[in-house]
């Protein structure tokens, strides 16, 4: 069935950090204020002249990041389940307004005790959680790659990088800096993804801004990126600002953009899935990077690639992000072995 053009809006919102609250009770109040702020902005978008069919809200919007807080205290202080008490008001809002709501939160699922995930999820207009993507490539947080063997044994392959097949098209989620990892978007594209939803919480870097354009163009996907307003989560002194929410088409061209870090709903635009589908079929040489993709040539190199160690925290969950130092040492040694890194002794 053809997909009618629809409107997406990036919710560029400020948020407080639960980790900076004096105790867990105060942290819950912080999270409550963030949730109220978010629902208010979504409701305002729905009342506006440019009423969206889908909204994306920023990474860390509800809880903020854990900063230096170790795993167990962070789980107790701020993490929740998906679905759960933090998603429930958003599920009710999506149901009431008949819209899609995409965003991000820290999830501590009961089936994986002692672990939390940086999870990005999509709520449908019936109020149900459509998909939940648990981030693979992390720096300061646990990852499903940390216990990959067990996670893949328990998780169907189509739920590792899950696609939401909806009346708006096929949607996928990539949080924040993971947009810098081409393979994540590629895995989605190879399953048919047409729109990448990008909840982020990031300072300006030329590389990450370029990565947004590259992921959209190289996969011929729309990209809807919502960044935090005001200071980013990883700026405890509030000196580093967010902003730059961005909507791009499937050629990497800008549909809507906000350079500033003010809170608002101005990054909004029309998504035309039927045009994307026609353009993906058109033989325009390398301007269409999908029709002529030669993945068989690359496969041997990926099969040989073994750098960051999987299952590093399989036997026991990570307790502190500092524990990843040993895994980074292994990754560094593996990269030296294939001359991606030059050993210090050779300099």
Residue pairs with C-beta under 8 A, 6 or more apart in sequence:
1 167
2 274
3 167
3 168
3 169
3 273
3 274
5 270
5 271
5 272
5 273
5 274
6 53
6 54
6 168
6 270
6 271
6 273
7 50
7 51
7 52
7 53
7 54
7 268
7 269
7 270
7 271
8 52
8 53
8 54
8 55
8 56
8 195
8 222
8 224
8 247
8 268
8 269
8 271
9 45
9 50
9 52
9 54
9 55
9 56
9 265
9 267
9 268
10 55
10 56
10 224
10 225
10 226
10 227
10 245
10 246
10 247
10 256
10 258
10 265
10 267
10 268
11 38
11 41
11 42
11 45
11 55
11 56
11 57
11 58
11 61
11 226
11 265
12 58
12 226
12 227
12 228
12 229
12 242
12 243
12 245
12 258
12 261
12 262
12 263
12 264
12 265
12 266
12 267
13 37
13 38
13 41
13 57
13 58
13 61
13 228
13 229
13 263
14 37
14 228
14 229
14 230
14 263
15 34
15 37
15 58
15 60
15 61
15 62
15 64
15 228
15 233
16 30
16 33
16 34
16 64
17 30
17 60
17 63
17 64
17 65
17 67
17 233
17 236
18 27
18 28
18 30
18 31
18 63
18 64
18 77
18 78
19 27
19 64
19 65
19 66
19 67
19 68
19 69
19 74
19 77
19 78
20 64
20 67
20 236
21 27
21 29
21 30
21 77
24 76
24 77
27 77
27 78
30 64
31 62
31 63
31 78
31 86
34 61
34 62
34 63
34 64
35 62
35 86
35 89
35 90
38 57
38 61
38 62
38 90
38 103
39 89
39 90
39 93
41 57
41 263
41 265
42 55
42 57
42 90
42 93
42 97
42 99
42 101
43 93
43 97
44 265
45 51
45 52
45 55
45 265
45 268
46 52
46 97
46 99
48 265
50 265
50 268
52 99
52 268
53 99
53 100
53 168
54 99
54 100
54 101
54 102
54 168
54 171
54 197
54 224
54 271
55 99
55 100
55 101
55 102
55 226
56 102
56 103
56 197
56 198
56 199
56 224
56 225
56 226
57 101
57 102
57 103
57 104
57 199
57 226
58 103
58 104
58 199
58 200
58 201
58 226
58 227
58 228
58 242
59 103
59 104
59 118
59 120
59 175
59 176
59 199
59 200
59 201
59 228
59 233
60 104
60 201
60 228
60 233
61 103
61 104
61 105
61 199
61 201
61 228
62 86
62 103
62 105
63 78
63 79
63 105
63 106
64 78
64 233
65 140
65 201
65 233
65 234
66 74
66 78
66 106
66 140
66 141
67 234
67 236
69 77
70 319
70 320
70 321
71 114
71 115
71 116
71 142
71 317
71 318
71 319
71 320
72 114
72 319
74 106
74 116
75 108
75 114
75 116
78 106
79 106
79 107
79 108
79 116
80 86
80 87
80 105
80 106
80 107
80 108
81 107
81 108
81 109
81 110
82 105
82 107
82 109
82 119
82 121
82 129
82 132
83 91
83 129
86 105
87 105
87 121
87 123
87 129
90 101
90 103
90 123
91 123
91 127
91 128
91 129
92 127
93 101
94 100
94 101
94 123
94 124
94 125
94 126
94 127
95 125
95 126
95 127
97 125
98 125
99 125
100 122
100 123
100 124
100 125
100 130
100 166
100 168
100 171
101 122
101 123
102 120
102 121
102 122
102 123
102 171
102 173
102 197
102 199
102 224
103 120
103 121
103 199
103 226
104 118
104 119
104 120
104 121
104 175
104 176
104 199
105 119
105 121
106 116
106 117
106 118
106 119
106 141
107 116
107 117
107 119
107 132
107 134
108 115
108 116
108 117
109 115
109 117
111 154
112 147
112 151
112 317
113 317
114 316
114 317
115 142
115 146
115 147
115 317
115 318
116 141
116 142
117 134
117 135
117 141
117 142
117 143
117 144
118 134
118 135
118 138
118 141
118 175
119 132
119 133
119 134
119 135
120 132
120 133
120 135
120 173
120 174
120 175
120 197
120 199
121 129
121 130
121 131
121 132
121 133
121 173
122 129
122 130
122 131
122 164
122 171
122 173
122 197
123 129
123 130
124 130
124 164
124 166
130 164
130 166
130 171
131 159
131 162
131 163
131 164
131 171
131 172
131 173
132 162
133 161
133 162
133 172
133 173
133 174
133 175
134 144
135 141
135 143
135 144
135 175
135 178
136 143
136 144
136 145
136 178
136 184
137 143
137 145
137 177
137 178
137 181
137 184
139 177
139 321
140 321
141 321
142 313
142 317
142 318
144 151
144 155
144 160
145 151
145 308
145 310
146 310
146 311
146 312
146 313
146 314
146 317
146 318
147 311
147 313
147 314
147 317
148 310
148 311
148 314
149 310
149 311
149 314
150 311
150 314
151 160
152 160
158 191
161 172
161 184
161 187
161 188
161 191
162 172
163 170
163 171
163 172
163 188
163 191
163 192
163 193
164 170
164 171
164 172
165 192
168 195
168 271
168 273
169 194
169 195
169 271
169 273
169 276
170 191
170 192
170 193
170 194
170 195
171 193
171 194
171 195
171 197
172 185
172 188
172 191
172 193
172 195
172 196
172 197
172 221
173 196
173 197
173 198
173 199
174 184
174 185
174 188
174 196
174 197
174 198
174 215
175 198
175 199
175 200
176 198
176 199
176 200
176 201
176 202
177 200
177 202
177 208
178 184
179 185
179 196
179 198
179 200
179 208
179 211
179 212
179 215
179 225
180 207
180 208
180 211
182 214
182 215
182 218
185 193
185 196
185 215
185 218
185 219
185 221
186 219
188 196
188 219
188 221
189 219
189 220
189 221
189 290
193 219
193 221
194 221
194 222
194 250
194 273
194 276
194 277
195 221
195 222
195 223
195 224
195 271
195 273
196 215
196 216
196 219
196 221
196 222
196 223
196 224
197 224
198 212
198 223
198 224
198 225
198 226
199 226
200 225
200 226
200 227
200 228
201 227
201 228
201 232
201 233
201 234
201 242
202 208
202 227
202 232
202 242
203 232
203 234
203 235
203 240
203 241
203 242
204 243
204 244
209 244
212 223
212 225
212 246
212 248
213 248
213 252
214 252
215 221
215 223
216 222
216 223
216 248
216 249
216 250
216 251
216 252
217 250
217 251
217 252
217 289
218 289
219 289
219 290
220 250
220 251
220 276
220 279
220 280
220 288
220 289
220 290
221 250
221 276
222 247
222 248
222 249
222 250
222 271
222 276
223 246
223 247
223 248
224 247
224 271
225 244
225 245
225 246
225 247
225 248
226 245
226 267
227 242
227 243
227 244
227 245
227 246
228 242
228 261
229 242
229 243
229 261
229 262
229 263
229 264
230 238
230 241
230 242
230 261
230 263
231 238
231 239
231 240
231 241
231 242
231 261
232 240
232 241
232 242
234 240
235 241
241 261
242 261
243 258
243 259
243 260
243 261
243 262
244 257
244 258
244 259
245 257
245 258
245 267
246 254
246 256
246 257
246 258
246 267
247 254
247 255
247 256
247 257
247 267
247 268
247 269
248 254
248 255
249 255
249 276
250 276
250 279
250 280
251 279
251 287
255 269
255 270
256 266
256 267
256 268
256 269
257 267
258 264
258 266
258 267
279 288
280 288
280 290
280 291
281 291
282 288
283 291
285 292
286 292
306 334
307 331
307 334
307 335
307 340
308 327
308 328
308 330
308 331
308 334
309 327
309 330
309 331
312 324
312 326
312 327
312 330
313 323
318 324
332 341
335 341
336 342
336 343
